[in-house]
């Protein structure tokens, strides 16, 4: 491999890590509060607001059911407004984040719903305030499941980041399209595929280890 190719490969890996890392952080920061709202405002929830729950749930479902490539194109005006451009790493972070937030929120919601109802009722019987129930019952009990869901979200985002390369977002997907597909360079395509598999494997391994550690402590 030439030095130029190695330099481009290193840059593509860096761009992919930045895209996925920043978008994953946004999904984590926004997705968990969103999941908490969905869980606590449902029927029988500690902040029951069925109208809020239905509206928010419909919005989450709308974004979650939209294929990423369509969402990527539909959000171009918003991306241009926020970033000033529709190409490059930071431009890709906008649709990646918006796609990941509802996905992770639903996964986190499932983990929160699986918390033993008896624990919540016991906390209420002891006079715990609702915010204390969230911080000391719901979140700690659901943490292993949410971490596992976050791992799944990051893995899905790696695939989406590669897809974003089709519109000039940079990263490994862009490298595969420009060199592997457009120039019919099979070794480049194979190299990118192997790297993506390696990255996904590492992310999944680390996530699984953390989940097991948290489960054992619990």
VEXMAR-386974 format. One line per field, with one value per residue: residue number from 1; x, y, z of N, C-alpha, C in turn; residue in one letter. Coordinates in steps of 0.001 Angstrom, whole numbers. Atoms other than C-alpha are relative to their C-alpha. Last residue first. Example, Ala and Ser with C-alpha at 12.3 -4.5 7.8 and 13.67 -1.06 7.14 Angstrom:
% VEXMAR-386974
miro	(2/1)
n_X	(-820/890)
n_Y	(-1190/-1190)
n_Z	(-60/0)
ca_X	(13670/12300)
ca_Y	(-1060/-4500)
ca_Z	(7140/7800)
c_X	(-770/900)
c_Y	(1090/1200)
c_Z	(730/0)
drenmi	(s/a)
% end
This chain:
% VEXMAR-386974
miro	(218/217/216/215/214/213/212/211/210/209/208/207/206/205/204/203/202/201/200/199/198/197/196/195/194/193/192/191/190/189/188/187/186/185/184/183/182/181/180/179/178/177/176/175/174/173/172/171/170/169/168/167/166/165/164/163/162/161/160/159/158/157/156/155/154/153/152/151/150/149/148/147/146/145/144/143/142/141/140/139/138/137/136/135/134/133/132/131/130/129/128/127/126/125/124/123/122/121/120/119/118/117/116/115/114/113/112/111/110/109/108/107/106/105/104/103/102/101/100/99/98/97/96/95/94/93/92/91/90/89/88/87/86/85/84/83/82/81/80/79/78/77/76/75/74/73/72/71/70/69/68/67/66/65/64/63/62/61/60/59/58/57/56/55/54/53/52/51/50/49/48/47/46/45/44/43/42/41/40/39/38/37/36/35/34/33/32/31/30/29/28/27/26/25/24/23/22/21/20/19/18/17/16/15/14/13/12/11/10/9/8/7/6/5/4/3/2/1)
n_X	(1387/39/-598/963/1081/-560/-220/1318/522/-778/402/1346/-101/-731/893/1077/-577/-350/1250/499/-871/276/1319/-137/-710/939/997/-666/-197/1310/441/-747/511/-1181/-16/-1231/-127/1112/383/-1104/-882/712/411/-1208/-409/976/-295/-53/-1324/-158/-1189/283/581/-1066/-98/1003/-509/-1087/581/538/-1188/-507/865/-262/-1295/167/714/-958/-879/700/71/-1354/-213/763/-595/-1287/53/472/-961/-1269/120/646/-476/-1449/-704/301/-861/-1344/-75/505/-1001/75/-923/547/1122/-559/-625/1066/546/-1013/23/996/1051/-293/-249/1283/646/-738/266/1355/-101/-726/907/1057/-493/-357/1217/728/-372/425/1466/511/-351/951/1386/348/586/1319/925/241/-1024/-990/676/-328/-450/-1435/-769/301/-605/-1452/-330/198/-1019/-554/1056/323/-1222/-135/1050/-397/-1014/-1327/-482/415/-636/-1423/-128/238/-1134/-1142/235/-191/-1437/-593/448/-599/-1419/-53/228/501/937/378/-62/-1333/-526/1072/954/1259/678/365/921/1283/611/538/1174/1133/407/825/1402/427/15/1082/1266/100/358/1413/790/-197/729/1424/562/15/1053/1293/194/275/1354/949/-53/632/1445/414/-4/1140/1218/138/-746/835)
n_Y	(-86/-894/706/1033/-674/-533/1115/480/-975/106/1233/-164/-913/680/1005/-697/-622/1069/494/-1053/-70/1183/-209/-1006/625/946/-778/-603/1066/361/-1110/37/994/470/1459/355/-808/172/1390/838/-717/-394/1197/594/-860/176/1232/1252/395/-275/-786/-1419/-129/-244/-1445/-372/471/-919/-1215/310/254/-1289/-436/901/-399/-1273/300/715/-1031/-675/953/71/-1194/118/1035/-355/170/1337/1046/-50/283/1285/1054/45/27/1301/973/-158/594/-904/-551/-1443/-594/258/-912/-1336/-18/-119/-1358/-916/67/-965/608/-147/1308/663/-681/330/1411/88/-337/1100/1151/-301/295/1420/802/-369/845/1388/1/-217/1168/1103/-433/204/1331/-9/-668/757/48/1049/1303/824/-879/173/168/-1085/-1219/139/-205/-1417/-861/-926/-890/-967/-736/-1013/-981/-704/-1015/516/-578/845/1313/-95/-542/1071/926/-698/-48/1340/235/-909/388/1279/-241/-796/862/-1033/371/-1322/-891/-523/588/347/972/-666/-594/988/979/-671/-216/1288/268/-813/470/1206/-318/-1138/379/974/-734/-821/901/333/-1190/-377/923/8/-1290/-25/914/-630/-1094/615/544/-1104/-480/1020/-120/-1265/207/856/-790/-864/-1241/-1202)
n_Z	(-464/-1168/-1127/-425/-712/-1244/-927/-447/-967/-1233/-691/-552/-1145/-1075/-590/-710/-1197/-936/-596/-890/-1173/-819/-610/-1058/-1120/-622/-745/-1159/-982/-536/-858/-1261/-949/-727/123/720/1213/952/236/480/930/1221/735/585/1111/1071/725/-739/-459/-1434/-273/264/1335/956/196/988/1289/363/569/1325/823/473/1104/1128/575/698/1248/847/547/1092/1111/541/809/1238/864/581/1451/346/-399/739/1430/298/-885/-181/1284/597/-665/571/1340/1014/918/106/-976/-1338/-217/-175/-1317/-998/93/-523/-1457/-480/-818/-1430/-595/-257/-1126/-1224/-302/-559/-1419/-640/-72/-969/-1342/-67/-208/-1224/-1137/225/28/-1351/-805/240/-220/-1408/-177/623/-921/-1233/-1021/211/-19/1159/1072/226/-1236/-945/533/-111/-1409/-345/594/-989/-477/1045/318/-1045/262/1209/-251/387/1257/1120/-85/323/1350/977/-49/600/1446/548/54/982/1341/368/259/1237/1153/915/1056/500/-1157/-279/-1216/-953/497/356/-1171/-1016/577/208/-1315/-440/830/-481/-1331/36/299/-819/-1407/-189/101/-1207/-1100/154/-336/-1398/-876/332/-414/-1469/-453/281/-940/-1311/64/-103/-1381/-835/200/-610/-1452/-333/193/-1173/56/0)
ca_X	(-26036/-22254/-22427/-24853/-22608/-19602/-21573/-22831/-19321/-17953/-20772/-20151/-16406/-16950/-19629/-17449/-14429/-16417/-18002/-14568/-13167/-16125/-15745/-12019/-12612/-15209/-12862/-10009/-12287/-13436/-9858/-8736/-11626/-10615/-13381/-12552/-16078/-16713/-13514/-11864/-14641/-17307/-15105/-13426/-16786/-17963/-14753/-15167/-16299/-19801/-19763/-23326/-22654/-20351/-23472/-23965/-20704/-21928/-25175/-23304/-21296/-24536/-26067/-23089/-23430/-27129/-26501/-23934/-26427/-28958/-26504/-25811/-29542/-30013/-27205/-28494/-32165/-31916/-29723/-31924/-35328/-34621/-32312/-32463/-36009/-37499/-35728/-37348/-40732/-40283/-39740/-42400/-41552/-44653/-43453/-40124/-41904/-44167/-41151/-39397/-42578/-42822/-39616/-37661/-38506/-40120/-36779/-35019/-37710/-37481/-33720/-34274/-36955/-34735/-31779/-33649/-35289/-31871/-29885/-31599/-31360/-27717/-26749/-28710/-26732/-23368/-23143/-22641/-19826/-17987/-18225/-20946/-24195/-22697/-23372/-23509/-26903/-28775/-27088/-27946/-31538/-31830/-30185/-32516/-34664/-31590/-30221/-33707/-34145/-30770/-31611/-34882/-37753/-39304/-37396/-38264/-42003/-41921/-40321/-42931/-45786/-44359/-44053/-47660/-48969/-46901/-47829/-51509/-51166/-49574/-48852/-45850/-45286/-46495/-49802/-50631/-47485/-45837/-43021/-41889/-41917/-40382/-37637/-36924/-36546/-34246/-32119/-32107/-30915/-27553/-26981/-27961/-25748/-22814/-23441/-23452/-20117/-18495/-19991/-18914/-15557/-14704/-15697/-13589/-10558/-10918/-11192/-8107/-6093/-7229/-6396/-2884/-2432/-3508/-1090/1732/1188/0)
ca_Y	(-6162/-6295/-9336/-7567/-4493/-6623/-8605/-5403/-3958/-7082/-7137/-3502/-4028/-7072/-5387/-2322/-4460/-6642/-3615/-2063/-5303/-5811/-2242/-2783/-6021/-4323/-1401/-3727/-5775/-2641/-1419/-4844/-4796/-1576/-1032/2684/3837/981/480/3875/6450/4183/2373/5615/7305/4397/4438/8036/11040/12429/12714/11626/7883/8056/8342/4600/3938/6118/4137/867/2335/3755/275/-889/2179/1465/-2185/-1080/1440/-1339/-3385/-324/239/-3341/-3080/312/-613/-1233/1809/4100/3064/2792/5487/8257/7751/6837/9838/12115/10683/11363/8419/8023/4498/3204/4884/3081/-223/468/1136/-2025/-4045/-2873/-4774/-2856/-4290/-1035/755/-1772/-1464/2332/2158/340/2837/5797/4223/4132/7513/9181/7270/8712/12302/11765/10251/12943/15737/13943/13663/17431/17237/14618/16273/17372/19272/22621/25497/23230/24011/25462/23156/20146/21322/21694/18274/16546/14884/13436/11714/10681/8895/7126/6279/4525/6214/3913/5425/8994/8322/6038/8740/11280/8869/8121/11829/12465/9390/10009/13674/12812/9998/12130/9823/11120/8012/5805/3931/4765/6165/9386/7722/5344/7730/10530/8209/7084/10715/11415/8400/9263/12862/12380/8903/9819/12921/10827/8259/11022/12362/8920/7663/10657/11039/7328/7312/10394/8860/5631/7620/9670/6523/5063/8287/8295/4610/5279/8208/6163/3529/0)
ca_Z	(41013/40885/38600/36261/36055/35145/32586/30971/30854/29200/26642/25706/25320/23110/21001/20402/19537/17141/15461/14906/13515/11174/9933/9382/7446/5240/4569/3598/1314/-496/-896/-2178/-4718/-6453/-9006/-9153/-8301/-5878/-3874/-4143/-3906/-2406/101/1173/1685/3814/5839/6885/4894/4723/943/252/-106/2916/5023/4507/6346/9190/9218/9703/12569/13959/14188/16263/18490/19032/19905/22483/23855/24246/26292/28412/28827/29973/32508/33760/34242/37977/38615/36457/37784/41505/42893/40295/38993/42370/43877/41280/42249/45932/48232/50923/52000/50194/47002/47243/47779/44808/42604/43770/43254/39654/38933/36307/32885/31765/32165/29939/27247/27414/26893/23591/22577/23456/21643/18342/18936/19517/16872/13786/15029/15991/12646/10809/12546/12779/8999/8640/11166/9110/5716/3375/3917/4890/7275/10311/11833/8848/6327/8487/8821/5043/4491/6952/4284/2559/5653/6740/3429/3802/7402/6653/8548/11176/14092/13126/12974/16011/18141/17042/17758/21208/22000/21107/22919/26042/26263/25939/28497/31166/34125/36058/38224/35415/35605/31996/30361/31495/33474/30736/27780/29843/31072/27499/26411/29356/28291/24585/24847/26578/25139/21579/21739/22972/20238/17610/18883/18927/15650/13601/15361/15068/11397/10681/12408/10452/7220/8087/8762/5431/3589/5078/4250/670/344/1869/-816/0)
c_X	(-404/-1399/-13/536/-1009/-1088/524/150/-1360/-528/749/-456/-1361/73/663/-914/-1082/549/291/-1269/-499/825/-377/-1328/136/640/-972/-991/632/132/-1333/-397/793/-455/1239/169/1244/251/-1035/-474/1076/944/-683/-358/1216/355/-978/243/-52/1408/232/1172/-293/-505/1119/69/-958/630/1066/-587/-439/1253/503/-841/338/1286/-157/-620/1063/845/-691/68/1390/202/-717/631/1355/37/-432/1001/1362/47/-641/481/1493/738/-228/995/1382/249/-665/1026/61/876/-581/-1091/595/562/-1081/-507/1018/-51/-930/-1199/390/185/-1327/-651/702/-344/-1355/115/672/-954/-1071/438/278/-1270/-833/248/-541/-1521/-582/327/-995/-1453/-460/-695/-1394/-1055/-469/1039/969/-738/390/545/1506/894/-213/708/1511/352/-218/1080/532/-1021/-277/1200/78/-1032/358/1047/1375/465/-328/657/1464/191/-160/1228/1167/-187/306/1484/653/-363/668/1447/51/-210/-532/-1032/-269/-21/1389/597/-1067/-1047/-1322/-846/-491/-1025/-1354/-691/-654/-1276/-1106/-472/-889/-1484/-590/-130/-1181/-1302/-152/-479/-1495/-853/102/-794/-1505/-626/-124/-1159/-1367/-277/-391/-1441/-983/-28/-752/-1508/-447/-84/-1229/-1259/-219/873)
c_Y	(-1258/89/849/-754/-1020/678/489/-1137/-437/943/-170/-1214/183/876/-699/-998/686/565/-1068/-457/1031/34/-1175/249/972/-656/-927/767/555/-1065/-344/1125/-56/-946/-608/-1513/-349/741/-172/-1407/-898/623/365/-1219/-574/806/-246/-1191/-1332/-297/328/874/1448/174/371/1499/367/-406/992/1225/-333/-161/1312/402/-872/435/1265/-327/-627/1078/614/-981/2/1192/-149/-1098/194/-254/-1403/-1063/-72/-301/-1371/-1232/-230/-144/-1408/-973/148/-585/915/630/1519/601/-171/1023/1377/41/215/1436/927/31/1065/-502/78/-1353/-667/625/-400/-1430/-94/251/-1197/-1181/245/-371/-1494/-823/292/-864/-1400/-103/122/-1253/-1127/378/-235/-1348/108/654/-706/61/-1145/-1333/-731/957/33/-71/1173/1257/-86/310/1488/914/1067/1022/1098/901/1131/1056/799/1100/-571/536/-877/-1375/75/488/-1104/-901/672/-35/-1369/-269/861/-397/-1277/273/766/-681/1226/-160/1459/1009/480/-741/-295/-965/676/620/-997/-989/675/128/-1315/-243/867/-474/-1229/314/1111/-404/-937/786/772/-918/-307/1179/438/-840/34/1303/12/-870/661/1078/-654/-480/1142/440/-1004/181/1258/-229/-802/847/809/1257)
c_Z	(760/570/1271/1222/560/845/1339/992/542/1070/1318/785/658/1249/1176/707/826/1305/1047/710/997/1281/891/706/1172/1226/727/868/1276/1088/650/959/1303/1110/653/-141/-811/-1307/-1083/-378/-605/-1023/-1316/-848/-713/-1230/-1141/-902/723/501/1449/433/-367/-1416/-954/-311/-1128/-1328/-425/-676/-1429/-849/-596/-1212/-1205/-678/-837/-1350/-908/-646/-1207/-1167/-620/-911/-1338/-859/-667/-1509/-423/447/-709/-1497/-248/760/209/-1332/-554/637/-625/-1388/-1021/-921/-95/1093/1396/247/289/1409/1052/-3/638/1521/569/807/1470/687/356/1225/1298/380/684/1501/678/150/1048/1408/86/180/1245/1226/-253/37/1403/797/-289/270/1428/186/-576/869/1266/1112/-278/122/-1259/-1042/-225/1227/948/-494/215/1458/299/-567/956/495/-1021/-277/1012/-372/-1243/74/-339/-1352/-1201/-38/-417/-1427/-1045/-45/-721/-1506/-601/-174/-1070/-1422/-493/-398/-1320/-1341/-753/-1109/-382/1130/351/1201/1048/-540/-338/1117/1044/-543/-132/1357/398/-802/586/1360/134/-210/861/1463/252/10/1303/1125/-72/413/1458/986/-245/511/1519/476/-197/1034/1321/-1/213/1463/868/-122/734/1502/401/-101/1271/0)
drenmi	(x/x/x/x/x/x/x/x/x/x/x/x/x/x/x/x/x/x/x/x/x/x/x/x/x/x/x/x/x/x/x/x/x/x/x/x/x/x/x/x/x/x/x/x/x/x/x/x/x/x/x/x/x/x/x/x/x/x/x/x/x/x/x/x/x/x/x/x/x/x/x/x/x/x/x/x/x/x/x/x/x/x/x/x/x/x/x/x/x/x/x/x/x/x/x/x/x/x/x/x/x/x/x/x/x/x/x/x/x/x/x/x/x/x/x/x/x/x/x/x/x/x/x/x/x/x/x/x/x/x/x/x/x/x/x/x/x/x/x/x/x/x/x/x/x/x/x/x/x/x/x/x/x/x/x/x/x/x/x/x/x/x/x/x/x/x/x/x/x/x/x/x/x/x/x/x/x/x/x/x/x/x/x/x/x/x/x/x/x/x/x/x/x/x/x/x/x/x/x/x/x/x/x/x/x/x/x/x/x/x/x/x/x/x/x/x/x/x)
% end
